[in-house]
Amino acid sequence: MTTKRLGRGLAGLIETAKHEPAGGSSFILVPTAQVRPGRFQPRTSVNETDLEGLKASITRQGVLAPILVRPLAHGTYEIVAGERRWRAAQALGMKEVPAIVRPLTDRQSLEFSLIENVQRENLNAIEEARGYGRLLDEFGYTQEDIASAVGKDRATIANALRLLRLPPEIQQALHDGRLSAGHGKVLVGIESAAQQRVLFQRIERDQLSVRQLEGLAGKVVPARHRRAQRLDPEARALEANLQHVLGTKVRVVARKRGGRIIIEYFSHDDLARLLTQLGAER
C-alpha cells in the first residue's frame, strides 16, 4: 500500500478548501454544539494550562485556524484535527467555530489527526508511538507508509514504535510527562523488563537525568557492552546496515564458525513487511 504524503497538514487543507469544487472540502462556520470529539485523536489528554492560554488567544483574536471535521449523521460533525480549539471555543460560549468539512475515511481521519499533531509538536512520545501503532495494526500501514505520510524517515518511526515495548507503568509515565522521551529511549534499549523497572524506580526516586541514566544502564547490562567490544568492525557495520535496510532492530551474533542474525519485529503487520522484504512471504 502506498500513501500520499500530506506534508503541509491543515495549512495545506485550508488552501485546498478555498479552491475545491462542491463535493470536496468546504470551509464554513459550524455550530459548536454539533461537533463531537474525534475517535481517532492520538492525543489522549489536554493540558489545562495550554487550554487557558488558547482561550485567552481566542478572546483577543478569535479562532485563527479552522478545525478539520468530517460529517456524521443528523447534521453532526466529528473532529479530525483541532480539538483544543473546539474545546476552548466551547468553554468561551462561542456558538459557532470555523471548520473545514471533508468526507474522510477512518484511516484518513487517523492519518490527518496524527500528522497535524506531530507537525504542531502537540503529542508526547508515547501518544505519537501509539498513533503510529494504530496505523500499523488497524489500517495496514507499513513503516514506510507512515514515514512518507508524516514526513519522517523510517528509522525515526521504528524507534518511536520501540517505546510500545516498555512496561505499561513506564509508558504511563511517558504519557504523564514524568519521564522524558530521552529516558524512554535509554530504557527501551535494555532487554529485561525487570531491569527497566528497576531503573525507572531510580529515575523517579533520584530524579536522574538522561545522561545519569545512560551511565547506570551501562552498569546494569555489562554483557551488552562486552558483546559490543567482541563484535569486529565488519560485523558491526553489517548490523548497522541491516537495521537501516530493514527498518528494525537487528543483532549479529558472531561465532568462531558462522553465527546468527536476529531480526526483531513490532507487530504482525511489521512481520509481514519484513517477510516481503526478505522474499519469504507467508
BAFI-3210 file (N, C-alpha, C; in Angstrom, 3 decimals, decimal comma, padded with zeros to 6 digits):
// residues 282
n [1|2|3|4|5|6|7|8|9|10|11|12|13|14|15|16|17|18|19|20|21|22|23|24|25|26|27|28|29|30|31|32|33|34|35|36|37|38|39|40|41|42|43|44|45|46|47|48|49|50|51|52|53|54|55|56|57|58|59|60|61|62|63|64|65|66|67|68|69|70|71|72|73|74|75|76|77|78|79|80|81|82|83|84|85|86|87|88|89|90|91|92|93|94|95|96|97|98|99|100|101|102|103|104|105|106|107|108|109|110|111|112|113|114|115|116|117|118|119|120|121|122|123|124|125|126|127|128|129|130|131|132|133|134|135|136|137|138|139|140|141|142|143|144|145|146|147|148|149|150|151|152|153|154|155|156|157|158|159|160|161|162|163|164|165|166|167|168|169|170|171|172|173|174|175|176|177|178|179|180|181|182|183|184|185|186|187|188|189|190|191|192|193|194|195|196|197|198|199|200|201|202|203|204|205|206|207|208|209|210|211|212|213|214|215|216|217|218|219|220|221|222|223|224|225|226|227|228|229|230|231|232|233|234|235|236|237|238|239|240|241|242|243|244|245|246|247|248|249|250|251|252|253|254|255|256|257|258|259|260|261|262|263|264|265|266|267|268|269|270|271|272|273|274|275|276|277|278|279|280|281|282]
n.u [000,854|000,507|000,880|-000,228|001,848|001,082|002,305|001,972|-000,108|-002,832|-002,618|-002,187|-004,615|-006,410|-005,820|-006,450|-009,196|-010,241|-010,299|-011,419|-014,021|-017,637|-018,595|-016,120|-013,761|-015,080|-015,274|-016,548|-018,733|-019,525|-022,033|-021,064|-022,114|-022,801|-020,623|-018,440|-016,003|-013,066|-012,805|-010,424|-008,382|-005,056|-003,969|-004,471|-004,950|-005,584|-003,796|-004,437|-003,355|-002,329|-004,754|-006,045|-004,389|-004,908|-007,602|-007,410|-006,055|-007,946|-009,985|-008,852|-008,219|-009,894|-010,779|-008,158|-007,213|-009,007|-010,873|-010,611|-013,081|-015,219|-018,249|-021,031|-023,953|-027,244|-026,627|-024,369|-020,854|-017,589|-014,542|-011,463|-009,001|-007,852|-009,039|-008,468|-008,844|-011,579|-012,565|-011,720|-013,162|-015,742|-015,727|-015,642|-018,131|-018,800|-020,931|-020,527|-017,938|-015,136|-014,609|-013,153|-014,824|-014,749|-015,223|-014,026|-012,352|-012,062|-009,368|-008,080|-008,826|-007,448|-004,840|-004,694|-005,174|-002,965|-000,807|-001,279|-001,001|001,628|003,085|002,540|003,789|002,348|002,005|002,973|005,781|004,849|002,178|002,512|003,850|001,844|-000,078|001,223|001,339|-001,361|-001,905|-000,373|-001,472|-004,303|-004,953|-003,345|-000,962|002,496|005,779|007,181|005,086|004,002|006,195|006,415|003,949|003,997|006,285|008,797|011,853|012,187|013,615|013,214|010,480|010,516|012,059|010,390|008,205|009,334|009,079|006,657|007,118|007,857|007,182|003,783|003,510|005,709|005,257|002,987|004,119|005,657|003,578|002,337|004,245|006,103|008,346|010,911|011,185|013,792|014,680|013,018|014,010|016,501|015,776|014,310|016,265|017,246|017,087|015,743|012,666|012,376|014,771|014,395|012,279|013,513|015,407|013,674|012,376|014,563|014,981|012,671|012,910|015,446|015,515|016,905|018,980|019,002|021,576|022,746|021,186|021,984|024,564|024,036|022,612|024,585|025,957|024,085|023,639|026,159|026,964|026,096|027,778|030,180|029,672|029,565|032,199|033,436|032,448|033,497|034,651|033,646|031,402|029,868|029,368|027,832|025,605|024,593|023,980|022,008|019,986|019,342|018,413|016,272|014,721|014,347|015,253|018,280|020,388|023,667|025,166|028,173|030,158|032,830|032,657|030,510|027,347|024,625|021,810|019,649|016,472|014,194|010,666|007,642|004,916|002,240|001,762|004,143|005,874|004,942|005,687|008,498|008,938|008,136|010,085|012,286|011,765|010,228|007,456|004,478]
n.v [-001,198|002,231|005,584|008,917|011,600|013,961|016,191|019,339|019,383|020,708|023,348|023,108|021,962|024,042|025,851|024,182|023,796|026,247|026,245|023,936|022,207|021,891|019,158|018,345|019,454|021,856|025,163|026,400|027,914|026,082|024,906|024,952|023,191|021,010|019,558|016,817|015,130|013,597|010,159|009,149|010,604|011,043|012,248|011,933|013,426|016,712|019,572|021,698|024,227|024,978|025,066|027,208|029,277|029,198|029,881|032,527|033,620|033,224|034,839|037,346|037,399|035,733|032,572|031,614|029,593|027,221|024,340|020,866|018,792|015,890|014,992|013,618|011,613|013,170|015,924|016,360|016,648|015,205|015,689|015,917|017,195|019,694|019,718|020,982|023,695|023,694|022,903|025,082|027,173|026,304|026,406|029,139|029,860|030,207|030,156|029,232|027,750|028,150|025,882|023,279|021,154|017,851|014,851|012,014|008,856|006,377|005,652|007,781|009,810|009,203|009,439|012,173|013,389|012,522|013,530|016,303|016,792|015,903|017,680|020,068|019,551|018,590|016,204|013,850|011,568|008,893|009,016|009,686|007,370|005,452|006,333|005,818|003,062|002,349|002,975|001,002|-001,432|-001,311|-000,258|-001,226|000,005|000,285|000,720|002,319|003,601|005,178|006,808|008,239|009,549|011,258|012,668|011,887|009,969|006,381|005,104|006,781|006,381|003,639|003,671|005,163|003,410|001,387|002,190|001,234|-001,229|-001,014|-001,590|-001,259|000,666|002,309|003,338|004,824|006,753|008,144|009,164|010,843|012,750|012,448|011,175|011,607|011,626|011,031|009,551|007,346|006,255|005,323|003,376|001,547|000,318|-001,595|-004,997|-006,555|-006,510|-006,396|-005,174|-002,749|-001,739|-001,493|000,541|002,564|003,085|004,126|006,453|007,948|008,132|009,324|011,397|011,246|012,379|012,122|011,548|010,586|008,303|006,856|006,193|004,474|002,473|001,294|-000,074|-001,830|-003,601|-005,007|-007,124|-006,534|-004,475|-005,874|-007,604|-005,760|-004,959|-007,340|-007,767|-007,594|-004,879|-005,237|-006,884|-005,208|-003,137|-004,534|-005,141|-002,548|-001,753|-003,620|-002,937|-000,411|-000,954|-002,757|-001,432|-001,964|-003,371|-005,130|-007,849|-009,054|-011,994|-013,194|-016,120|-018,561|-020,225|-019,389|-018,019|-016,008|-014,151|-011,935|-010,750|-008,312|-007,678|-005,613|-006,005|-008,044|-007,069|-005,741|-007,907|-009,191|-007,267|-007,417|-010,057|-009,857|-008,088|-009,721|-011,645|-013,824|-014,365|-015,269]
n.w [000,000|-000,762|000,375|000,071|000,689|003,135|003,917|004,346|006,072|007,980|007,125|004,393|003,693|004,142|002,064|-000,073|000,361|-000,315|-003,018|-003,994|-005,790|-005,327|-003,266|-002,530|-000,129|002,233|003,543|006,325|008,839|011,677|013,953|017,304|019,192|017,707|017,146|017,638|019,723|018,268|017,335|016,568|017,549|018,359|020,621|024,063|026,279|027,590|028,217|030,828|031,346|028,840|027,506|028,742|027,911|025,188|025,163|026,008|023,825|021,778|022,716|022,333|019,549|018,131|016,510|014,774|013,092|011,262|012,447|011,541|010,319|009,910|008,236|010,023|010,787|010,864|010,841|012,420|013,354|013,301|014,971|013,353|013,362|015,596|018,136|020,591|019,988|019,479|022,010|023,548|022,320|022,858|025,669|025,977|025,257|022,596|019,796|017,243|015,212|013,071|010,386|008,389|006,353|005,528|003,758|005,100|005,393|008,061|008,252|006,928|008,670|011,058|010,086|009,262|011,774|013,239|011,732|011,861|014,635|015,103|013,498|014,779|017,115|019,285|020,558|023,087|023,490|023,765|022,989|020,315|019,427|019,882|018,093|015,640|015,943|015,765|013,106|011,898|012,950|012,753|010,261|008,269|007,447|006,470|007,926|006,163|004,795|006,857|007,472|005,069|005,082|007,362|007,011|007,988|008,552|008,092|010,132|012,325|012,795|013,412|015,768|017,434|017,664|019,152|021,768|022,580|023,578|026,156|029,689|030,956|033,084|032,736|030,206|030,881|032,528|030,665|029,132|031,010|031,396|033,360|032,748|030,399|026,771|026,104|028,337|027,974|025,573|026,360|028,263|026,706|025,315|026,954|027,515|029,440|031,092|033,829|034,658|033,406|034,924|037,422|036,936|036,206|038,625|040,002|038,527|039,136|041,906|042,385|040,625|038,117|035,454|031,832|030,966|033,350|033,641|031,392|032,180|034,353|033,034|031,510|033,477|034,422|032,346|031,609|029,958|027,447|026,676|026,683|024,577|022,459|022,390|021,628|019,092|015,813|013,658|011,027|011,402|013,018|011,221|009,352|010,943|011,473|008,849|008,098|009,931|008,996|006,380|006,832|008,659|011,382|014,613|014,629|015,397|015,200|015,860|016,276|015,801|016,249|014,078|011,678|012,754|014,118|012,915|014,297|013,955|014,859|015,318|015,407|015,278|013,857|011,303|010,842|010,813|008,492|006,620|006,819|005,996|003,362|002,373|002,651|000,855|001,598|001,752|003,535]
ca.u [000,000|001,229|000,089|000,177|002,351|000,197|003,219|001,627|-001,139|-004,032|-002,352|-002,430|-006,041|-007,089|-005,669|-007,206|-010,628|-010,646|-010,363|-012,071|-015,426|-018,612|-018,408|-014,837|-013,737|-015,751|-014,794|-017,782|-018,933|-020,405|-022,463|-020,164|-022,824|-022,993|-019,307|-018,103|-014,571|-012,694|-012,473|-009,080|-007,452|-003,953|-003,737|-005,456|-005,144|-005,480|-003,152|-005,328|-002,636|-002,339|-006,132|-006,304|-003,669|-005,618|-008,821|-007,029|-005,728|-009,195|-010,701|-008,242|-008,113|-010,795|-010,180|-007,402|-007,098|-010,219|-010,720|-010,948|-014,111|-015,882|-019,682|-021,675|-025,406|-028,108|-026,061|-023,264|-019,528|-016,560|-013,274|-010,291|-007,871|-008,255|-009,928|-008,218|-009,504|-013,014|-012,834|-011,558|-014,304|-016,908|-015,624|-015,893|-019,534|-018,978|-021,996|-020,030|-016,485|-014,768|-014,197|-013,073|-015,619|-014,213|-015,605|-012,809|-012,480|-011,432|-007,916|-007,665|-009,030|-006,321|-003,630|-004,731|-005,025|-001,588|000,069|-001,489|-000,435|003,081|003,625|002,421|004,505|001,366|001,925|004,150|006,420|004,064|000,994|002,952|004,111|000,565|-000,700|001,868|000,935|-002,725|-001,825|000,149|-002,303|-005,711|-005,191|-002,488|000,192|003,850|006,589|007,489|003,886|003,899|007,287|006,050|002,789|004,282|007,481|009,956|012,474|011,683|014,305|012,539|009,227|010,861|012,495|009,208|007,405|010,006|008,604|005,475|007,572|008,109|006,088|002,687|003,708|006,702|004,532|002,117|004,979|005,959|002,344|002,050|005,323|007,014|009,529|011,131|011,417|015,187|014,714|012,364|014,889|017,529|015,155|013,878|017,458|017,541|016,244|014,968|011,624|012,661|015,809|013,772|011,500|014,458|015,950|012,567|012,222|015,689|014,742|011,659|013,391|016,636|015,412|018,073|018,992|019,203|022,994|022,949|020,540|022,845|025,651|023,523|022,232|025,810|026,338|023,045|023,747|027,545|027,140|025,863|028,998|031,187|029,351|029,949|033,651|033,831|031,981|034,505|034,092|032,881|030,096|029,130|028,900|026,746|024,458|024,049|023,410|020,757|018,995|018,915|017,661|015,039|013,923|014,037|016,445|018,928|021,609|024,546|025,872|029,257|030,803|034,058|032,200|029,144|026,744|023,188|021,268|018,360|015,688|013,030|009,518|006,808|003,527|002,038|001,934|005,566|006,454|004,596|006,540|009,862|008,938|008,085|011,389|013,253|011,346|009,745|006,046|003,754]
ca.v [000,000|003,497|006,705|010,231|012,417|015,094|017,254|020,631|019,218|021,531|024,551|022,743|021,725|025,340|026,347|023,283|024,021|027,500|026,101|022,693|022,326|021,274|017,727|018,132|020,141|023,146|025,979|027,025|028,000|025,007|025,095|024,306|022,113|019,877|018,964|015,748|014,787|012,569|008,820|008,784|011,599|010,369|012,847|011,407|014,351|018,132|020,347|022,797|025,497|025,295|025,395|028,570|030,172|029,215|030,657|033,946|033,997|033,289|036,018|038,528|037,397|034,783|031,306|031,980|028,425|026,402|022,942|019,953|017,849|015,112|014,963|012,410|011,627|014,127|017,259|016,480|016,563|014,622|016,401|015,195|017,966|020,968|019,523|022,002|024,933|023,497|022,922|026,457|027,943|025,826|026,940|030,578|030,074|030,542|029,368|028,645|027,677|027,932|024,495|022,663|019,920|016,972|013,446|011,222|007,506|006,218|005,652|009,153|010,621|008,973|009,980|013,632|013,748|012,266|014,478|017,644|016,877|015,763|018,919|021,113|019,056|018,555|014,869|013,351|010,468|007,658|009,260|009,583|005,956|004,737|006,722|005,022|001,673|002,167|002,946|-000,319|-002,569|-001,191|000,232|-001,884|000,785|-000,172|001,807|003,225|004,411|006,176|007,760|009,102|010,370|012,288|013,406|011,494|008,781|005,127|004,796|007,545|005,682|002,379|003,980|005,563|002,209|000,576|002,609|000,449|-002,455|-000,749|-001,989|-000,277|001,773|003,223|004,046|005,812|007,848|008,933|009,870|011,877|013,726|012,173|010,588|012,235|010,717|010,599|008,449|006,196|005,662|004,558|002,209|000,552|-000,381|-002,655|-006,110|-007,118|-005,640|-006,246|-004,161|-001,474|-001,272|-001,087|001,843|003,520|003,462|005,002|007,755|008,669|008,377|010,182|012,435|011,062|012,949|011,106|011,173|009,720|007,025|006,139|005,613|003,328|001,412|000,594|-000,971|-002,855|-004,600|-005,051|-008,123|-005,871|-003,771|-006,870|-008,074|-004,720|-004,972|-008,559|-007,725|-006,927|-003,742|-005,684|-007,363|-004,025|-002,437|-005,339|-004,953|-001,204|-001,713|-004,384|-002,151|000,683|-001,504|-003,407|-000,515|-002,563|-003,730|-006,353|-008,220|-010,034|-012,757|-013,896|-017,251|-018,953|-020,693|-018,947|-017,133|-015,816|-012,805|-011,856|-009,623|-008,081|-007,025|-004,937|-006,419|-008,994|-006,335|-005,483|-009,187|-009,395|-006,356|-007,954|-011,262|-009,403|-007,566|-010,816|-012,580|-015,058|-014,136|-016,449]
ca.w [000,000|-000,768|000,863|-000,401|001,783|003,350|004,269|004,927|007,082|007,930|006,325|003,012|003,514|004,082|000,702|-000,951|000,568|-000,971|-004,472|-004,398|-006,189|-004,428|-003,140|-001,879|001,155|002,293|004,656|006,805|010,279|012,130|015,342|018,260|019,880|016,806|016,907|018,578|019,750|017,305|017,828|016,132|018,064|019,053|021,934|024,997|027,397|027,240|029,273|031,204|031,202|027,406|027,119|029,213|027,017|023,916|025,380|026,039|022,454|021,011|023,199|021,726|018,098|017,501|016,089|013,577|012,206|011,364|012,790|010,454|010,766|008,868|008,534|010,523|010,547|011,568|010,920|013,374|012,774|014,163|014,832|012,869|013,892|016,187|019,282|021,624|019,575|019,683|023,454|024,017|021,822|023,604|027,025|025,902|024,916|021,191|019,179|016,005|015,088|011,663|010,176|007,076|006,353|004,487|003,946|005,252|005,946|009,375|008,073|006,635|009,871|011,957|009,474|009,378|013,189|013,635|011,046|012,405|015,976|015,010|012,955|015,796|018,291|020,367|021,143|023,780|022,763|023,766|022,152|018,922|019,145|019,804|016,830|014,598|016,146|015,249|011,650|011,545|013,359|012,387|008,909|007,293|007,008|006,763|008,471|005,055|004,560|007,932|007,282|003,949|005,434|008,369|006,630|008,796|007,988|008,636|011,386|013,376|013,080|014,081|017,131|018,200|017,930|020,181|023,094|022,921|024,228|027,576|030,578|030,987|034,022|032,165|029,156|031,519|032,997|029,466|028,781|032,011|031,444|034,476|032,131|029,097|025,645|026,204|029,303|027,359|024,571|027,064|028,896|025,717|024,863|027,926|027,088|030,540|031,643|035,270|034,773|033,032|036,076|038,474|036,566|036,243|040,039|040,344|037,889|039,916|043,278|042,440|039,601|037,262|034,112|030,792|030,995|034,512|033,343|030,455|032,951|035,103|032,096|031,139|034,569|034,582|031,274|031,153|028,910|026,169|026,339|026,345|023,239|021,510|022,287|020,931|017,716|014,999|012,908|009,864|011,883|013,474|010,028|008,803|011,829|011,229|007,502|008,116|010,650|008,119|005,251|007,276|009,476|012,670|015,369|014,158|016,119|014,574|016,892|015,579|016,466|015,555|012,777|011,442|013,743|013,973|012,704|014,991|013,445|015,707|014,690|016,386|015,152|012,765|010,051|010,691|010,407|007,087|005,850|006,793|005,166|001,965|002,025|002,597|-000,174|002,253|002,075|004,027]
c.u [000,879|000,309|000,645|000,624|001,516|000,946|002,717|000,489|-002,324|-003,820|-002,600|-003,900|-006,819|-007,015|-006,485|-008,698|-011,121|-010,926|-011,087|-013,526|-016,332|-018,433|-017,057|-014,869|-014,574|-015,373|-015,989|-017,726|-019,903|-020,811|-021,581|-020,819|-022,996|-021,685|-019,002|-016,590|-014,269|-012,363|-011,036|-008,036|-006,320|-003,650|-004,852|-005,669|-004,950|-004,900|-004,002|-004,658|-002,615|-003,730|-006,484|-005,611|-004,361|-006,913|-008,517|-006,728|-006,995|-010,016|-010,182|-008,412|-009,113|-010,067|-009,485|-007,286|-008,346|-009,891|-011,062|-011,939|-014,586|-017,362|-020,134|-023,167|-026,070|-027,446|-024,963|-021,936|-018,571|-015,236|-012,183|-009,023|-008,397|-009,137|-009,719|-008,896|-011,015|-013,360|-012,724|-012,734|-015,576|-016,910|-015,924|-017,333|-019,777|-020,012|-021,528|-018,505|-016,149|-014,205|-014,053|-013,832|-015,139|-014,649|-014,362|-013,134|-011,849|-009,909|-007,399|-007,787|-007,873|-005,055|-003,588|-004,520|-003,582|-000,640|-000,047|-000,833|001,088|003,704|003,570|003,171|003,595|001,323|003,168|004,620|005,546|002,774|001,351|003,180|002,813|-000,201|-000,111|001,429|-000,463|-002,723|-001,312|-000,892|-003,731|-005,942|-004,191|-001,334|001,478|004,607|006,959|006,310|003,790|004,966|006,965|004,933|003,145|005,568|008,680|010,587|012,008|012,333|013,653|011,239|009,508|011,268|011,326|008,386|008,028|009,527|007,394|005,834|007,798|006,935|005,037|002,935|004,734|006,077|003,637|002,920|005,399|004,750|002,090|003,129|006,263|008,338|009,689|011,321|012,852|015,358|014,132|013,263|016,004|016,938|014,784|015,072|017,899|016,575|015,333|013,946|011,860|013,726|015,285|013,020|012,406|015,002|014,878|012,333|013,340|015,494|013,771|012,179|014,499|016,625|016,618|017,903|019,183|020,652|023,293|022,345|021,391|024,014|025,214|023,171|023,450|026,273|025,339|023,191|025,185|027,770|026,969|027,105|030,102|030,956|029,814|031,462|034,132|033,494|032,982|033,851|033,243|031,488|029,242|028,561|027,745|025,476|023,786|023,373|022,077|019,649|018,457|018,018|016,303|014,162|013,512|015,338|016,978|020,181|022,365|025,350|026,917|029,811|032,084|033,740|030,736|028,650|025,249|022,884|019,870|017,649|014,429|011,912|008,540|005,357|003,426|002,227|003,407|006,291|006,176|005,461|007,953|009,950|008,902|009,441|012,422|012,879|010,836|008,299|005,389|002,642]
c.v [001,233|004,588|007,992|011,061|013,676|016,329|018,466|020,546|020,140|022,792|024,279|022,528|023,034|025,898|025,509|023,574|025,272|027,293|024,845|022,938|021,664|019,764|017,380|018,754|021,406|023,841|026,791|027,236|026,884|025,279|024,295|023,094|020,875|019,174|017,947|015,508|013,631|011,239|008,437|009,814|010,888|010,957|012,411|012,304|015,775|018,877|021,581|024,162|025,944|025,730|026,813|029,593|030,305|030,020|032,154|034,446|034,161|034,503|037,280|038,551|036,496|033,501|031,546|030,825|027,566|024,993|022,108|018,926|017,018|014,991|013,596|012,495|012,766|015,483|017,448|016,270|015,934|015,318|015,454|015,876|019,281|020,841|020,575|023,315|024,851|023,561|024,337|027,316|027,574|026,408|028,439|030,897|030,457|029,606|028,655|028,649|027,454|026,527|024,189|021,350|019,053|015,536|012,565|009,826|007,475|006,302|007,061|010,043|010,451|009,582|011,499|014,073|013,611|013,280|015,870|017,796|016,762|017,054|020,054|020,756|019,034|017,215|014,576|012,081|009,227|007,824|009,137|008,121|005,173|005,089|005,937|003,558|001,391|002,132|001,586|-001,413|-002,516|-000,871|-000,288|-001,069|-000,003|000,997|002,810|004,145|005,537|007,242|008,743|010,062|011,510|013,048|013,130|010,259|007,533|004,781|005,535|006,868|004,400|002,625|004,403|004,340|001,331|000,945|001,796|-000,894|-002,266|-001,229|-000,887|000,904|002,779|004,005|005,127|007,009|008,738|009,777|011,048|012,950|013,533|011,591|011,225|011,184|010,197|009,457|007,179|005,488|004,851|003,275|001,140|-000,207|-001,487|-003,802|-006,630|-006,108|-005,398|-005,175|-002,780|-000,892|-000,789|000,308|002,927|004,003|004,383|006,396|008,581|009,041|009,430|011,293|012,409|011,788|011,817|010,631|010,255|008,337|006,206|005,480|004,386|002,164|000,619|-000,378|-002,116|-003,956|-004,655|-006,044|-007,500|-005,125|-004,748|-007,399|-007,065|-004,702|-006,183|-008,487|-006,948|-005,831|-004,157|-006,152|-006,198|-003,259|-003,182|-005,148|-003,614|-001,126|-002,458|-003,612|-001,027|000,155|-002,040|-002,512|-001,108|-002,947|-005,075|-006,600|-009,263|-010,703|-013,616|-015,022|-017,600|-019,454|-020,276|-017,985|-017,026|-014,357|-012,794|-010,583|-009,475|-007,424|-006,577|-005,395|-007,444|-008,312|-006,060|-006,759|-009,448|-008,512|-006,911|-009,195|-010,907|-008,896|-008,667|-011,860|-013,890|-014,890|-015,439|-016,821]
c.w [000,000|-000,296|000,309|000,787|001,907|003,831|005,008|005,932|006,875|007,096|004,844|002,729|003,396|002,667|-000,276|-000,866|-000,143|-002,458|-004,930|-004,795|-005,181|-004,440|-002,536|-000,501|001,080|003,592|005,154|008,320|010,678|013,577|016,301|018,915|019,013|016,452|018,004|018,578|018,802|017,950|017,510|016,557|018,803|020,424|022,881|026,213|026,911|028,431|029,576|031,067|029,747|026,961|027,551|028,329|025,671|024,027|025,376|024,630|021,613|021,428|022,522|020,213|017,369|017,141|014,755|012,585|012,362|011,842|011,554|010,983|009,578|009,236|009,033|010,198|011,318|011,799|011,943|012,662|013,800|013,899|014,338|013,385|014,453|017,414|020,370|021,268|019,789|021,170|024,020|023,575|022,573|025,020|027,071|025,507|023,480|020,565|017,920|016,000|013,617|011,470|008,693|007,181|005,196|004,748|003,952|005,781|007,330|009,250|007,801|007,865|010,842|011,383|009,603|010,828|013,629|013,012|011,653|013,771|015,966|014,517|013,969|017,075|019,511|021,089|021,968|023,074|022,683|022,964|020,681|018,538|019,012|018,529|015,667|014,705|015,615|013,720|011,169|011,758|012,828|010,915|007,876|006,754|007,254|007,388|007,379|004,748|005,588|007,749|006,173|004,335|006,365|008,083|007,511|008,177|008,727|009,976|012,553|013,782|013,857|015,528|018,014|018,587|019,007|021,586|023,543|023,549|025,723|028,422|030,693|031,913|033,509|031,007|029,749|032,014|031,830|029,069|029,712|032,084|032,611|033,984|030,760|028,017|025,670|027,181|028,674|026,360|025,219|027,636|027,878|025,145|025,799|027,701|028,192|031,067|033,133|035,487|034,385|034,225|037,208|038,181|036,584|037,677|040,485|039,752|038,726|041,302|043,325|041,398|038,654|035,926|033,104|030,807|032,182|034,285|032,380|031,176|033,725|034,188|031,665|032,209|034,734|033,548|030,736|030,021|027,525|025,713|025,968|024,930|022,196|021,302|021,482|019,441|016,857|014,154|011,719|010,275|012,360|012,292|009,380|009,614|011,564|009,868|007,450|008,828|009,780|007,002|005,692|008,146|010,804|013,361|014,896|014,996|015,331|015,684|016,191|016,444|015,709|014,166|012,599|012,523|013,511|013,665|013,303|014,550|014,289|014,904|015,760|016,370|014,028|011,412|009,778|010,258|008,928|006,185|005,709|005,911|003,690|001,512|001,846|001,551|000,381|002,674|002,520|003,068]
res [m|t|t|k|r|l|g|r|g|l|a|g|l|i|e|t|a|k|h|e|p|a|g|g|s|s|f|i|l|v|p|t|a|q|v|r|p|g|r|f|q|p|r|t|s|v|n|e|t|d|l|e|g|l|k|a|s|i|t|r|q|g|v|l|a|p|i|l|v|r|p|l|a|h|g|t|y|e|i|v|a|g|e|r|r|w|r|a|a|q|a|l|g|m|k|e|v|p|a|i|v|r|p|l|t|d|r|q|s|l|e|f|s|l|i|e|n|v|q|r|e|n|l|n|a|i|e|e|a|r|g|y|g|r|l|l|d|e|f|g|y|t|q|e|d|i|a|s|a|v|g|k|d|r|a|t|i|a|n|a|l|r|l|l|r|l|p|p|e|i|q|q|a|l|h|d|g|r|l|s|a|g|h|g|k|v|l|v|g|i|e|s|a|a|q|q|r|v|l|f|q|r|i|e|r|d|q|l|s|v|r|q|l|e|g|l|a|g|k|v|v|p|a|r|h|r|r|a|q|r|l|d|p|e|a|r|a|l|e|a|n|l|q|h|v|l|g|t|k|v|r|v|v|a|r|k|r|g|g|r|i|i|i|e|y|f|s|h|d|d|l|a|r|l|l|t|q|l|g|a|e|r]
***
